[in-house]
Each structure stands twice: as C-alpha cells, then as structure tokens.
Amino acid sequence: MKFSLPLITAMLLATTPAWGISHTETGDFSDNGLSPNAFVLDPGINVISARVGFHPDETVDRDYFSLTVPGGYVLSSLVLGSGTVVGGGASFVGVQAGPVMTVDPLSGSPEGLLGWAHYGSAFLGTDILGFMGFGPGSTGYTPPLAAGTYTFWVQDYSAALIPYVYEFGVTPVPEPGVVWLMLAGGILLGLSRLKSAD
C-alpha cells in the first residue's frame, strides 16, 4: 500500500482542532475573590479582557474570574494578547483550583495558589501558562490543566487602570486512537521518504 504526502497530511489535519476566537468576555470583573465572575470556556481561543490597577481615588482594582474547562478538553495555553499593557514594571496573574479565590491579596504569600507569575512587556504575545506553574511558593503544575474550574486573580501595580487581554486556548484531550493515528502517519511519512530515496 502506497501513501502519498498529501494523504498523510490530510490524515494528520483531520485530527487537529480548528483554532479561532470562540468566546470573548470583557468588562469590569469582580474585585472579590469569593464571588468571581464565572465563565464556561469553549473549544478554541477564549478572550478575557478588562483593566486593573488603581482608580483615581487610589483604591486598588483587582479582577477575579473563574473559568470552567469542559469535560473532554484541557486548558492548553494562556497567551498575553494584543492590547495588553504592562504598567509599573510588572503585572500579576495567579490561579487557584476551584470556583473561588481564597488567597488573601494582602498576605504577601502565594500559598494556596496553583501557580502565578509576574510578567512584563517582554512576555506580550507569548504563552505564560507553563511559566505560571513554576511560581515560587505555589503548589505548581505542568500544563495543560485538566477539565475543571479554575479561578484567576489579575492585578497591576500601576497608578492608573491598565488593560489586559488574555487568550485562553482550550483543546480536546487527545484520544488514544488519535495519538496512534498521528504516530502511524509520521511513520508512514518516514517510510515513504526512505523508499523514494532508494
């Protein structure tokens, strides 16, 4: 049986999820970690955007929102999207497993967080989900994050309100059959190249 490169490519593409903006949430989110805004993520790219920092009266504006990753999917990325501004040298994002954020923002301790990160403008356009898993003092994790609910805490240390745009990537959990099909496609591609080199 002879396999052509276009056939193998088509087989591999058939197992790859389509990417695109599937869900967008904007607004002024909750300042209370015990009652965050709650959203269910869709497969693909989910955009969450708002502003954090300090109001003119010098009160702190933090954002808390919980995201539910549906069964059969994983949270595979968190990209700092276009429109994100980093003020005051660094911004902060933390994540806790579950539907609420119980970590006191004034405690100075990351204990109880699954992961966290400070990020600057050099991180714009990059995926920081893995980086967050190494936040010192947190529980830690290796992405992707499995189906379930996670609560995020966003803060900036600027003297003004600073916008952020987070792009959360949700992808299907690879099924064993899909993995085997991809491996078989790679092997067949290698064999066809070896045969054509003869």
N, C-alpha and C positions, 0 to 999 in steps of 0.2 A: 504494500500500500504506500503510495507516494503522497506526501503532504507538501503543499506549497506554502511559501511565506505568507501570502495574503490569507490563506485559510487558517493558519496558525494565529495570525494577528487577529482575525475575526473571532476566533475561539477565545482568545485572551480578553479582547474588548467586551465580549458578551458577559464576562464575569466582573467587569469594572463598573462601580456605581457612577451615575451621572452626577456631576458637580454643578452647582449654581446656587444662587441665593434662593433659599426655600422659605425663609421665615425672617421677619425683621421686627424688632421691638425698640422703640425709642421713647424717651420721656424722662421725667424726674422720678427716679425709683425710691423705694423706701429707705429711710435713714435708720430703721430699726431692724437689727439682725434677727429678732424673734418673730418678725412679721414681714419677711421679704416679699417682693413681687414674685409670683410663681409663673413659670412658662414651661410648656412641653416642647422639646426640640423636635424638629422634622428632619428626615434624612437630607443630607446636603449641607449647605452653609447657612447657619443661623446667625444673624447680625443683631447684636445688642449694643445700643449706643445711648449715651447720656453725657452729663457733665458732673464733675466732682471738684472739690477744692474748698474755698472759703467764700461765703456770702459777703456782701459789703459790710454787714453788721458784725463780721468776724466769726460767725457761727460756722462750724465745720459741716460740710455737705459730703457725707459718705453715701455710697449706694450698696444695697443688698438685694440680690435676686437669686431665686432658686431655679435650677434647670433640671428637668426630668428627661433622661435619656431613655427612649422606649426600649422594650424587650426586643432582642434580636439585633440591637445596634450598640455601638460604642462611641464615646466622645473621643475622637482621634486627634483633634488639634484645637488650638486657640491662637489665632493669628491676630496681631495688632494691626488693624486695618487702617486704610487711608482715612484721614480725618482725625486720627488720634494725635493729641498734643501732649507733650510731657513738659510740665512746668515745675519750677523749683528743683530741678535736677533729677528727680525720680518720682515715679508713680508706684502705687502698690496695688497688688491683687492677691487675694487669698481665697482658698476653697476649703470647705468643710463638707464631709459626707453627711447627708440628711437634709431635711426640709427647712432647717433654721441655722443661724449662725450664733453659737453660744459663746464664742471667744470675745472677751471684753476688749474693745479697741483701745482703751486707755491702759490696759495691763502691761503693755510692752512685751508680752510673751506670746509666741506662736503656738504654745501648747494647745492641742485640740484641733489645730488646722491639719488638713490632709496635705496641703502644700501651699506655698506662697512665693512671691517674687517681687523685688523692686525692679523696675525697668526704666531705662532712659530712651532717648530718641534713637540710639543705635539699634534698638530692638524693633523699630517700626517695620512692618511688613514681614515679620518672622513669627514662627510658631513658638510660643513660650510654654506650652502645656508640659513638656518634658522638663524644662528648666524649673518650673514651679515645684515639681516633685522632689527637688533637692533643697528646698527652703530649710535652713538650719532650725532645729527645734521642732519641726513639724513631724507628723507621722511618716510622710514620704510616700511615694508611689512611682510606678513606672507606667507611662501611658501605653495603650489607651485606657480610659476609665470605662468600666463596665456599665451596663444598664442600671439605672437607679436615679436618685435625686441628689443633687449637689448644690450647696449654697455658696455664692461668690460674694466677696466683700471688696469693693473698689474704693480707692482713696488717692488723692493727690495732695501734695504739700505746698501747692501754690497759694498765693494771696488772692487768687481770683478763681472763677469757675472754669475748668479746663475740660474740653471734650475728649471722650474716648470712644473708639469703635472696635468692638471685639467680634471676631468672626469665628464662631464655634463650628467645627467640622464634625458631622455625625455620619458614620459609615456602618454598613452591615457587618455583623460578626461573620468572618469567613467560615463557611461550612466546609467540613472535611472534603466533600465532593468537589467543591470549587478549588480548594487548595491542590487536590490531586490533579484536577484538570489543568491548572496553571503549570504544575510541575511537568505533567505529560507534554504540554505544549512546548515548554522550554527544552525538554529532552528531544522531542521530535524536531524542533528547530535546529538544535545542535547536530543531530544525526543527518539532517538534510544538508547542512553546510559541510559536514565531513564527506558525505557522499559526492557532493558537487566539486569538492577539492580534488577528488581522485581523477 
